């Protein structure tokens, strides 16, 4: 299945959700991709389920998708997101020191 992936809320939100949730439910997906409707949520879940099927992975339940597989299906590289979050935090520290 091919579709445009919506913009994530923020790098920080994406990293937090990845580390907090084993499975993603509709509420989590809407938090990750704010402003999306129910059809987009369903399509994103369908993509994640297809990815899980490719890797012969069972889903936790019918209402959720595995976080790790969903991020992979949606092209969200958690290592890259974590690196960017560290960089953002580092730059904000630098900006505060320069402002004083």
Jmol script that loads the backbone (N, CA, C; Angstrom):
load data "model"
ATOM      1  N   UNK A   1       0.838  -1.181   0.000  1.00  0.00           N
ATOM      2  CA  UNK A   1       0.000   0.000   0.000  1.00  0.00           C
ATOM      3  C   UNK A   1       0.878   1.236   0.000  1.00  0.00           C
ATOM      4  N   UNK A   2       0.516   2.184  -0.801  1.00  0.00           N
ATOM      5  CA  UNK A   2       1.289   3.413  -0.914  1.00  0.00           C
ATOM      6  C   UNK A   2       0.411   4.601  -0.563  1.00  0.00           C
ATOM      7  N   UNK A   3       0.951   5.470   0.264  1.00  0.00           N
ATOM      8  CA  UNK A   3       0.241   6.706   0.602  1.00  0.00           C
ATOM      9  C   UNK A   3       1.248   7.704   1.143  1.00  0.00           C
ATOM     10  N   UNK A   4       0.894   8.971   1.072  1.00  0.00           N
ATOM     11  CA  UNK A   4       1.729  10.002   1.671  1.00  0.00           C
ATOM     12  C   UNK A   4       1.577   9.927   3.183  1.00  0.00           C
ATOM     13  N   UNK A   5       2.685   9.955   3.874  1.00  0.00           N
ATOM     14  CA  UNK A   5       2.672   9.913   5.330  1.00  0.00           C
ATOM     15  C   UNK A   5       2.523  11.346   5.837  1.00  0.00           C
ATOM     16  N   UNK A   6       1.600  11.591   6.764  1.00  0.00           N
ATOM     17  CA  UNK A   6       1.428  12.951   7.296  1.00  0.00           C
ATOM     18  C   UNK A   6       2.664  13.409   8.073  1.00  0.00           C
ATOM     19  N   UNK A   7       2.714  14.703   8.298  1.00  0.00           N
ATOM     20  CA  UNK A   7       3.797  15.302   9.090  1.00  0.00           C
ATOM     21  C   UNK A   7       3.623  14.921  10.556  1.00  0.00           C
ATOM     22  N   UNK A   8       4.716  14.535  11.214  1.00  0.00           N
ATOM     23  CA  UNK A   8       4.638  14.222  12.645  1.00  0.00           C
ATOM     24  C   UNK A   8       4.469  15.501  13.453  1.00  0.00           C
ATOM     25  N   UNK A   9       3.921  15.359  14.654  1.00  0.00           N
ATOM     26  CA  UNK A   9       3.706  16.516  15.529  1.00  0.00           C
ATOM     27  C   UNK A   9       5.031  17.195  15.841  1.00  0.00           C
ATOM     28  N   UNK A  10       6.012  16.408  16.262  1.00  0.00           N
ATOM     29  CA  UNK A  10       7.355  16.907  16.547  1.00  0.00           C
ATOM     30  C   UNK A  10       8.270  15.708  16.735  1.00  0.00           C
ATOM     31  N   UNK A  11       9.552  15.966  16.635  1.00  0.00           N
ATOM     32  CA  UNK A  11      10.540  14.913  16.869  1.00  0.00           C
ATOM     33  C   UNK A  11      10.404  14.403  18.301  1.00  0.00           C
ATOM     34  N   UNK A  12      10.234  15.321  19.227  1.00  0.00           N
ATOM     35  CA  UNK A  12      10.108  14.941  20.640  1.00  0.00           C
ATOM     36  C   UNK A  12       8.888  14.038  20.861  1.00  0.00           C
ATOM     37  N   UNK A  13       7.772  14.380  20.270  1.00  0.00           N
ATOM     38  CA  UNK A  13       6.563  13.561  20.396  1.00  0.00           C
ATOM     39  C   UNK A  13       6.778  12.178  19.803  1.00  0.00           C
ATOM     40  N   UNK A  14       7.400  12.118  18.641  1.00  0.00           N
ATOM     41  CA  UNK A  14       7.646  10.828  17.988  1.00  0.00           C
ATOM     42  C   UNK A  14       8.539   9.930  18.836  1.00  0.00           C
ATOM     43  N   UNK A  15       9.589  10.478  19.407  1.00  0.00           N
ATOM     44  CA  UNK A  15      10.504   9.685  20.249  1.00  0.00           C
ATOM     45  C   UNK A  15       9.793   9.266  21.538  1.00  0.00           C
ATOM     46  N   UNK A  16       9.040  10.169  22.130  1.00  0.00           N
ATOM     47  CA  UNK A  16       8.333   9.850  23.373  1.00  0.00           C
ATOM     48  C   UNK A  16       7.322   8.723  23.159  1.00  0.00           C
ATOM     49  N   UNK A  17       6.515   8.838  22.119  1.00  0.00           N
ATOM     50  CA  UNK A  17       5.509   7.813  21.847  1.00  0.00           C
ATOM     51  C   UNK A  17       6.175   6.469  21.571  1.00  0.00           C
ATOM     52  N   UNK A  18       7.240   6.470  20.803  1.00  0.00           N
ATOM     53  CA  UNK A  18       7.946   5.227  20.484  1.00  0.00           C
ATOM     54  C   UNK A  18       8.410   4.529  21.762  1.00  0.00           C
ATOM     55  N   UNK A  19       8.927   5.297  22.692  1.00  0.00           N
ATOM     56  CA  UNK A  19       9.468   4.718  23.921  1.00  0.00           C
ATOM     57  C   UNK A  19       8.407   4.424  24.974  1.00  0.00           C
ATOM     58  N   UNK A  20       7.253   5.072  24.894  1.00  0.00           N
ATOM     59  CA  UNK A  20       6.193   4.850  25.877  1.00  0.00           C
ATOM     60  C   UNK A  20       5.228   3.733  25.501  1.00  0.00           C
ATOM     61  N   UNK A  21       5.037   3.503  24.237  1.00  0.00           N
ATOM     62  CA  UNK A  21       3.967   2.608  23.783  1.00  0.00           C
ATOM     63  C   UNK A  21       4.513   1.379  23.066  1.00  0.00           C
ATOM     64  N   UNK A  22       4.067   0.202  23.508  1.00  0.00           N
ATOM     65  CA  UNK A  22       4.390  -1.040  22.817  1.00  0.00           C
ATOM     66  C   UNK A  22       3.510  -1.172  21.571  1.00  0.00           C
ATOM     67  N   UNK A  23       2.255  -0.772  21.727  1.00  0.00           N
ATOM     68  CA  UNK A  23       1.275  -0.784  20.634  1.00  0.00           C
ATOM     69  C   UNK A  23       0.670   0.608  20.503  1.00  0.00           C
ATOM     70  N   UNK A  24       0.278   0.931  19.284  1.00  0.00           N
ATOM     71  CA  UNK A  24      -0.349   2.219  19.024  1.00  0.00           C
ATOM     72  C   UNK A  24      -1.832   2.024  18.735  1.00  0.00           C
ATOM     73  N   UNK A  25      -2.641   2.800  19.423  1.00  0.00           N
ATOM     74  CA  UNK A  25      -4.072   2.832  19.181  1.00  0.00           C
ATOM     75  C   UNK A  25      -4.402   4.131  18.445  1.00  0.00           C
ATOM     76  N   UNK A  26      -5.641   4.294  18.032  1.00  0.00           N
ATOM     77  CA  UNK A  26      -6.042   5.485  17.267  1.00  0.00           C
ATOM     78  C   UNK A  26      -5.603   6.782  17.946  1.00  0.00           C
ATOM     79  N   UNK A  27      -5.794   6.867  19.256  1.00  0.00           N
ATOM     80  CA  UNK A  27      -5.430   8.076  20.009  1.00  0.00           C
ATOM     81  C   UNK A  27      -3.935   8.382  19.862  1.00  0.00           C
ATOM     82  N   UNK A  28      -3.108   7.357  19.951  1.00  0.00           N
ATOM     83  CA  UNK A  28      -1.658   7.538  19.831  1.00  0.00           C
ATOM     84  C   UNK A  28      -1.279   7.993  18.430  1.00  0.00           C
ATOM     85  N   UNK A  29      -1.919   7.411  17.420  1.00  0.00           N
ATOM     86  CA  UNK A  29      -1.622   7.771  16.033  1.00  0.00           C
ATOM     87  C   UNK A  29      -2.032   9.212  15.762  1.00  0.00           C
ATOM     88  N   UNK A  30      -3.166   9.617  16.329  1.00  0.00           N
ATOM     89  CA  UNK A  30      -3.599  11.022  16.158  1.00  0.00           C
ATOM     90  C   UNK A  30      -2.674  11.999  16.881  1.00  0.00           C
ATOM     91  N   UNK A  31      -2.108  11.558  17.986  1.00  0.00           N
ATOM     92  CA  UNK A  31      -1.142  12.409  18.692  1.00  0.00           C
ATOM     93  C   UNK A  31       0.140  12.540  17.874  1.00  0.00           C
ATOM     94  N   UNK A  32       0.557  11.455  17.267  1.00  0.00           N
ATOM     95  CA  UNK A  32       1.775  11.459  16.455  1.00  0.00           C
ATOM     96  C   UNK A  32       1.584  12.286  15.180  1.00  0.00           C
ATOM     97  N   UNK A  33       0.410  12.145  14.568  1.00  0.00           N
ATOM     98  CA  UNK A  33       0.083  12.867  13.338  1.00  0.00           C
ATOM     99  C   UNK A  33      -1.159  13.728  13.586  1.00  0.00           C
ATOM    100  N   UNK A  34      -1.011  14.894  14.193  1.00  0.00           N
ATOM    101  CA  UNK A  34      -2.186  15.704  14.538  1.00  0.00           C
ATOM    102  C   UNK A  34      -2.952  16.159  13.294  1.00  0.00           C
ATOM    103  N   UNK A  35      -4.267  16.254  13.470  1.00  0.00           N
ATOM    104  CA  UNK A  35      -5.104  16.774  12.401  1.00  0.00           C
ATOM    105  C   UNK A  35      -5.571  15.750  11.381  1.00  0.00           C
ATOM    106  N   UNK A  36      -5.207  14.485  11.558  1.00  0.00           N
ATOM    107  CA  UNK A  36      -5.641  13.478  10.596  1.00  0.00           C
ATOM    108  C   UNK A  36      -7.023  12.943  10.975  1.00  0.00           C
ATOM    109  N   UNK A  37      -7.731  12.470   9.987  1.00  0.00           N
ATOM    110  CA  UNK A  37      -9.066  11.932  10.209  1.00  0.00           C
ATOM    111  C   UNK A  37      -9.059  10.422  10.365  1.00  0.00           C
ATOM    112  N   UNK A  38     -10.224   9.864  10.613  1.00  0.00           N
ATOM    113  CA  UNK A  38     -10.345   8.425  10.837  1.00  0.00           C
ATOM    114  C   UNK A  38      -9.904   7.576   9.640  1.00  0.00           C
ATOM    115  N   UNK A  39     -10.129   8.070   8.434  1.00  0.00           N
ATOM    116  CA  UNK A  39      -9.719   7.312   7.245  1.00  0.00           C
ATOM    117  C   UNK A  39      -8.207   7.206   7.168  1.00  0.00           C
ATOM    118  N   UNK A  40      -7.512   8.295   7.449  1.00  0.00           N
ATOM    119  CA  UNK A  40      -6.049   8.280   7.430  1.00  0.00           C
ATOM    120  C   UNK A  40      -5.512   7.384   8.530  1.00  0.00           C
ATOM    121  N   UNK A  41      -6.111   7.432   9.708  1.00  0.00           N
ATOM    122  CA  UNK A  41      -5.700   6.547  10.796  1.00  0.00           C
ATOM    123  C   UNK A  41      -5.828   5.096  10.346  1.00  0.00           C
ATOM    124  N   UNK A  42      -6.955   4.756   9.739  1.00  0.00           N
ATOM    125  CA  UNK A  42      -7.181   3.381   9.274  1.00  0.00           C
ATOM    126  C   UNK A  42      -6.152   2.969   8.226  1.00  0.00           C
ATOM    127  N   UNK A  43      -5.830   3.880   7.321  1.00  0.00           N
ATOM    128  CA  UNK A  43      -4.834   3.570   6.280  1.00  0.00           C
ATOM    129  C   UNK A  43      -3.443   3.382   6.882  1.00  0.00           C
ATOM    130  N   UNK A  44      -3.089   4.218   7.840  1.00  0.00           N
ATOM    131  CA  UNK A  44      -1.792   4.069   8.499  1.00  0.00           C
ATOM    132  C   UNK A  44      -1.705   2.725   9.236  1.00  0.00           C
ATOM    133  N   UNK A  45      -2.779   2.358   9.907  1.00  0.00           N
ATOM    134  CA  UNK A  45      -2.806   1.068  10.599  1.00  0.00           C
ATOM    135  C   UNK A  45      -2.716  -0.080   9.598  1.00  0.00           C
ATOM    136  N   UNK A  46      -3.369   0.067   8.468  1.00  0.00           N
ATOM    137  CA  UNK A  46      -3.320  -0.957   7.422  1.00  0.00           C
ATOM    138  C   UNK A  46      -1.885  -1.137   6.906  1.00  0.00           C
ATOM    139  N   UNK A  47      -1.194  -0.017   6.725  1.00  0.00           N
ATOM    140  CA  UNK A  47       0.212  -0.087   6.299  1.00  0.00           C
ATOM    141  C   UNK A  47       1.054  -0.832   7.328  1.00  0.00           C
ATOM    142  N   UNK A  48       0.845  -0.527   8.599  1.00  0.00           N
ATOM    143  CA  UNK A  48       1.612  -1.174   9.664  1.00  0.00           C
ATOM    144  C   UNK A  48       1.302  -2.670   9.732  1.00  0.00           C
ATOM    145  N   UNK A  49       0.052  -3.025   9.554  1.00  0.00           N
ATOM    146  CA  UNK A  49      -0.320  -4.444   9.569  1.00  0.00           C
ATOM    147  C   UNK A  49       0.292  -5.188   8.389  1.00  0.00           C
ATOM    148  N   UNK A  50       0.347  -4.549   7.230  1.00  0.00           N
ATOM    149  CA  UNK A  50       0.967  -5.157   6.056  1.00  0.00           C
ATOM    150  C   UNK A  50       2.459  -5.388   6.309  1.00  0.00           C
ATOM    151  N   UNK A  51       3.102  -4.409   6.947  1.00  0.00           N
ATOM    152  CA  UNK A  51       4.531  -4.536   7.286  1.00  0.00           C
ATOM    153  C   UNK A  51       4.737  -5.691   8.263  1.00  0.00           C
ATOM    154  N   UNK A  52       3.875  -5.792   9.257  1.00  0.00           N
ATOM    155  CA  UNK A  52       3.967  -6.887  10.230  1.00  0.00           C
ATOM    156  C   UNK A  52       3.786  -8.232   9.540  1.00  0.00           C
ATOM    157  N   UNK A  53       2.867  -8.292   8.613  1.00  0.00           N
ATOM    158  CA  UNK A  53       2.621  -9.528   7.872  1.00  0.00           C
ATOM    159  C   UNK A  53       3.845  -9.935   7.058  1.00  0.00           C
ATOM    160  N   UNK A  54       4.519  -8.962   6.463  1.00  0.00           N
ATOM    161  CA  UNK A  54       5.742  -9.252   5.698  1.00  0.00           C
ATOM    162  C   UNK A  54       6.815  -9.904   6.566  1.00  0.00           C
ATOM    163  N   UNK A  55       6.834  -9.529   7.838  1.00  0.00           N
ATOM    164  CA  UNK A  55       7.845 -10.050   8.768  1.00  0.00           C
ATOM    165  C   UNK A  55       7.289 -11.169   9.650  1.00  0.00           C
ATOM    166  N   UNK A  56       6.123 -11.692   9.256  1.00  0.00           N
ATOM    167  CA  UNK A  56       5.478 -12.788   9.999  1.00  0.00           C
ATOM    168  C   UNK A  56       5.321 -12.479  11.483  1.00  0.00           C
ATOM    169  N   UNK A  57       4.930 -11.261  11.788  1.00  0.00           N
ATOM    170  CA  UNK A  57       4.738 -10.849  13.176  1.00  0.00           C
ATOM    171  C   UNK A  57       3.253 -10.769  13.478  1.00  0.00           C
ATOM    172  N   UNK A  58       2.865 -11.296  14.609  1.00  0.00           N
ATOM    173  CA  UNK A  58       1.479 -11.233  15.041  1.00  0.00           C
ATOM    174  C   UNK A  58       1.198  -9.889  15.703  1.00  0.00           C
ATOM    175  N   UNK A  59      -0.018  -9.398  15.531  1.00  0.00           N
ATOM    176  CA  UNK A  59      -0.435  -8.162  16.178  1.00  0.00           C
ATOM    177  C   UNK A  59      -0.912  -8.459  17.591  1.00  0.00           C
ATOM    178  N   UNK A  60      -0.802  -7.482  18.450  1.00  0.00           N
ATOM    179  CA  UNK A  60      -1.229  -7.616  19.843  1.00  0.00           C
ATOM    180  C   UNK A  60      -2.731  -7.806  19.934  1.00  0.00           C
ATOM    181  N   UNK A  61      -3.489  -6.978  19.215  1.00  0.00           N
ATOM    182  CA  UNK A  61      -4.941  -7.114  19.143  1.00  0.00           C
ATOM    183  C   UNK A  61      -5.434  -6.446  17.860  1.00  0.00           C
ATOM    184  N   UNK A  62      -6.713  -6.530  17.598  1.00  0.00           N
ATOM    185  CA  UNK A  62      -7.265  -6.004  16.360  1.00  0.00           C
ATOM    186  C   UNK A  62      -7.399  -4.496  16.304  1.00  0.00           C
ATOM    187  N   UNK A  63      -7.260  -3.827  17.442  1.00  0.00           N
ATOM    188  CA  UNK A  63      -7.445  -2.368  17.475  1.00  0.00           C
ATOM    189  C   UNK A  63      -6.143  -1.584  17.439  1.00  0.00           C
ATOM    190  N   UNK A  64      -5.025  -2.277  17.557  1.00  0.00           N
ATOM    191  CA  UNK A  64      -3.737  -1.580  17.638  1.00  0.00           C
ATOM    192  C   UNK A  64      -2.753  -2.137  16.618  1.00  0.00           C
ATOM    193  N   UNK A  65      -1.617  -1.445  16.512  1.00  0.00           N
ATOM    194  CA  UNK A  65      -0.499  -1.921  15.696  1.00  0.00           C
ATOM    195  C   UNK A  65       0.763  -1.826  16.548  1.00  0.00           C
ATOM    196  N   UNK A  66       1.708  -2.706  16.292  1.00  0.00           N
ATOM    197  CA  UNK A  66       2.970  -2.685  17.032  1.00  0.00           C
ATOM    198  C   UNK A  66       3.745  -1.412  16.693  1.00  0.00           C
ATOM    199  N   UNK A  67       4.192  -0.727  17.704  1.00  0.00           N
ATOM    200  CA  UNK A  67       4.864   0.559  17.513  1.00  0.00           C
ATOM    201  C   UNK A  67       6.088   0.437  16.613  1.00  0.00           C
ATOM    202  N   UNK A  68       6.942  -0.517  16.920  1.00  0.00           N
ATOM    203  CA  UNK A  68       8.197  -0.669  16.165  1.00  0.00           C
ATOM    204  C   UNK A  68       7.912  -0.923  14.685  1.00  0.00           C
ATOM    205  N   UNK A  69       6.954  -1.777  14.417  1.00  0.00           N
ATOM    206  CA  UNK A  69       6.601  -2.100  13.032  1.00  0.00           C
ATOM    207  C   UNK A  69       5.918  -0.914  12.352  1.00  0.00           C
ATOM    208  N   UNK A  70       5.053  -0.225  13.076  1.00  0.00           N
ATOM    209  CA  UNK A  70       4.360   0.932  12.508  1.00  0.00           C
ATOM    210  C   UNK A  70       5.360   2.014  12.105  1.00  0.00           C
ATOM    211  N   UNK A  71       6.304   2.325  12.976  1.00  0.00           N
ATOM    212  CA  UNK A  71       7.292   3.343  12.642  1.00  0.00           C
ATOM    213  C   UNK A  71       8.074   2.930  11.395  1.00  0.00           C
ATOM    214  N   UNK A  72       8.431   1.661  11.309  1.00  0.00           N
ATOM    215  CA  UNK A  72       9.157   1.173  10.130  1.00  0.00           C
ATOM    216  C   UNK A  72       8.299   1.342   8.884  1.00  0.00           C
ATOM    217  N   UNK A  73       7.022   0.951   8.971  1.00  0.00           N
ATOM    218  CA  UNK A  73       6.112   1.049   7.823  1.00  0.00           C
ATOM    219  C   UNK A  73       5.928   2.495   7.377  1.00  0.00           C
ATOM    220  N   UNK A  74       5.934   3.413   8.326  1.00  0.00           N
ATOM    221  CA  UNK A  74       5.704   4.819   8.019  1.00  0.00           C
ATOM    222  C   UNK A  74       6.991   5.588   7.701  1.00  0.00           C
ATOM    223  N   UNK A  75       8.117   4.885   7.681  1.00  0.00           N
ATOM    224  CA  UNK A  75       9.389   5.525   7.337  1.00  0.00           C
ATOM    225  C   UNK A  75       9.957   6.398   8.434  1.00  0.00           C
ATOM    226  N   UNK A  76       9.563   6.147   9.678  1.00  0.00           N
ATOM    227  CA  UNK A  76      10.082   6.919  10.814  1.00  0.00           C
ATOM    228  C   UNK A  76      11.238   6.139  11.437  1.00  0.00           C
ATOM    229  N   UNK A  77      12.440   6.601  11.202  1.00  0.00           N
ATOM    230  CA  UNK A  77      13.649   5.953  11.700  1.00  0.00           C
ATOM    231  C   UNK A  77      13.917   6.439  13.130  1.00  0.00           C
ATOM    232  N   UNK A  78      13.658   5.577  14.101  1.00  0.00           N
ATOM    233  CA  UNK A  78      13.772   5.994  15.500  1.00  0.00           C
ATOM    234  C   UNK A  78      15.202   6.382  15.868  1.00  0.00           C
ATOM    235  N   UNK A  79      16.196   5.745  15.283  1.00  0.00           N
ATOM    236  CA  UNK A  79      17.586   6.134  15.573  1.00  0.00           C
ATOM    237  C   UNK A  79      17.853   7.554  15.094  1.00  0.00           C
ATOM    238  N   UNK A  80      17.376   7.872  13.895  1.00  0.00           N
ATOM    239  CA  UNK A  80      17.552   9.218  13.350  1.00  0.00           C
ATOM    240  C   UNK A  80      16.749  10.249  14.153  1.00  0.00           C
ATOM    241  N   UNK A  81      15.536   9.882  14.545  1.00  0.00           N
ATOM    242  CA  UNK A  81      14.723  10.799  15.350  1.00  0.00           C
ATOM    243  C   UNK A  81      15.366  11.061  16.710  1.00  0.00           C
ATOM    244  N   UNK A  82      15.897  10.019  17.335  1.00  0.00           N
ATOM    245  CA  UNK A  82      16.564  10.175  18.631  1.00  0.00           C
ATOM    246  C   UNK A  82      17.802  11.055  18.495  1.00  0.00           C
ATOM    247  N   UNK A  83      18.557  10.844  17.435  1.00  0.00           N
ATOM    248  CA  UNK A  83      19.743  11.677  17.180  1.00  0.00           C
ATOM    249  C   UNK A  83      19.335  13.143  17.008  1.00  0.00           C
ATOM    250  N   UNK A  84      18.276  13.378  16.255  1.00  0.00           N
ATOM    251  CA  UNK A  84      17.812  14.750  16.034  1.00  0.00           C
ATOM    252  C   UNK A  84      17.323  15.389  17.329  1.00  0.00           C
ATOM    253  N   UNK A  85      16.641  14.600  18.162  1.00  0.00           N
ATOM    254  CA  UNK A  85      16.156  15.136  19.435  1.00  0.00           C
ATOM    255  C   UNK A  85      17.330  15.553  20.321  1.00  0.00           C
ATOM    256  N   UNK A  86      18.362  14.718  20.373  1.00  0.00           N
ATOM    257  CA  UNK A  86      19.559  15.081  21.151  1.00  0.00           C
ATOM    258  C   UNK A  86      20.175  16.374  20.617  1.00  0.00           C
ATOM    259  N   UNK A  87      20.238  16.488  19.303  1.00  0.00           N
ATOM    260  CA  UNK A  87      20.821  17.676  18.673  1.00  0.00           C
ATOM    261  C   UNK A  87      19.975  18.918  18.998  1.00  0.00           C
ATOM    262  N   UNK A  88      18.656  18.778  18.932  1.00  0.00           N
ATOM    263  CA  UNK A  88      17.761  19.898  19.256  1.00  0.00           C
ATOM    264  C   UNK A  88      17.986  20.350  20.691  1.00  0.00           C
ATOM    265  N   UNK A  89      18.048  19.403  21.605  1.00  0.00           N
ATOM    266  CA  UNK A  89      18.260  19.749  23.016  1.00  0.00           C
ATOM    267  C   UNK A  89      19.618  20.392  23.220  1.00  0.00           C
ATOM    268  N   UNK A  90      20.617  19.889  22.536  1.00  0.00           N
ATOM    269  CA  UNK A  90      21.965  20.467  22.636  1.00  0.00           C
ATOM    270  C   UNK A  90      21.965  21.906  22.113  1.00  0.00           C
ATOM    271  N   UNK A  91      21.326  22.148  21.000  1.00  0.00           N
ATOM    272  CA  UNK A  91      21.281  23.499  20.434  1.00  0.00           C
ATOM    273  C   UNK A  91      20.512  24.463  21.317  1.00  0.00           C
ATOM    274  N   UNK A  92      19.445  23.995  21.948  1.00  0.00           N
ATOM    275  CA  UNK A  92      18.681  24.860  22.846  1.00  0.00           C
ATOM    276  C   UNK A  92      19.507  25.248  24.056  1.00  0.00           C
ATOM    277  N   UNK A  93      20.343  24.339  24.545  1.00  0.00           N
ATOM    278  CA  UNK A  93      21.251  24.669  25.645  1.00  0.00           C
ATOM    279  C   UNK A  93      22.241  25.733  25.202  1.00  0.00           C
ATOM    280  N   UNK A  94      22.777  25.584  24.006  1.00  0.00           N
ATOM    281  CA  UNK A  94      23.738  26.540  23.473  1.00  0.00           C
ATOM    282  C   UNK A  94      23.095  27.905  23.286  1.00  0.00           C
ATOM    283  N   UNK A  95      21.865  27.933  22.767  1.00  0.00           N
ATOM    284  CA  UNK A  95      21.162  29.195  22.550  1.00  0.00           C
ATOM    285  C   UNK A  95      20.929  29.922  23.869  1.00  0.00           C
ATOM    286  N   UNK A  96      20.585  29.198  24.923  1.00  0.00           N
ATOM    287  CA  UNK A  96      20.332  29.823  26.227  1.00  0.00           C
ATOM    288  C   UNK A  96      21.617  30.451  26.787  1.00  0.00           C
ATOM    289  N   UNK A  97      22.744  29.766  26.627  1.00  0.00           N
ATOM    290  CA  UNK A  97      24.011  30.298  27.124  1.00  0.00           C
ATOM    291  C   UNK A  97      24.386  31.568  26.383  1.00  0.00           C
ATOM    292  N   UNK A  98      24.152  31.586  25.061  1.00  0.00           N
ATOM    293  CA  UNK A  98      24.496  32.751  24.253  1.00  0.00           C
ATOM    294  C   UNK A  98      23.590  33.934  24.561  1.00  0.00           C
ATOM    295  N   UNK A  99      22.367  33.676  24.967  1.00  0.00           N
ATOM    296  CA  UNK A  99      21.404  34.742  25.239  1.00  0.00           C
ATOM    297  C   UNK A  99      21.744  35.488  26.525  1.00  0.00           C
ATOM    298  N   UNK A 100      22.445  34.869  27.442  1.00  0.00           N
ATOM    299  CA  UNK A 100      22.760  35.505  28.734  1.00  0.00           C
ATOM    300  C   UNK A 100      23.779  36.579  28.617  1.00  0.00           C
TER     301      UNK A 100
END
end "model"
wireframe off; spacefill off
backbone 0.3
color backbone group
